[in-house]
């Protein structure tokens, strides 16, 4: 019997590229801006919820674009 796999909590550069149609460099720059807004350090992850709050996008719609 397969286990229920929880949805991913963090967003990666590749996700932002797919969602927003940005280049890798632009996606990385956007992630830096989000880290600054939330007071995160360089190595800390960005959650899907934080990305959605920053971008104004709906979390359910964003999750549709993410690889599971």
Steps between C-alpha positions, in 0.01 A plus 500: 500500500656836396559763764353848466781729401461851646511795265830679471528806725788681330533661161809477282644710220373254238145533637516880466631463146206276408236709676612845387685426176818660632860414423704319766683819590177700538348223711804502730481878534132472589581240765757741648239777517259265677771400750568867573130574547462218754836557670639162402865412462658394171477126568146494639215363293201695370161345562226484239287718730774767519539499122125538457481782751780685322371441147128532572429167331252243629671211680283230341573632151873512576497140624352388166822607328734335749648155434388238749 
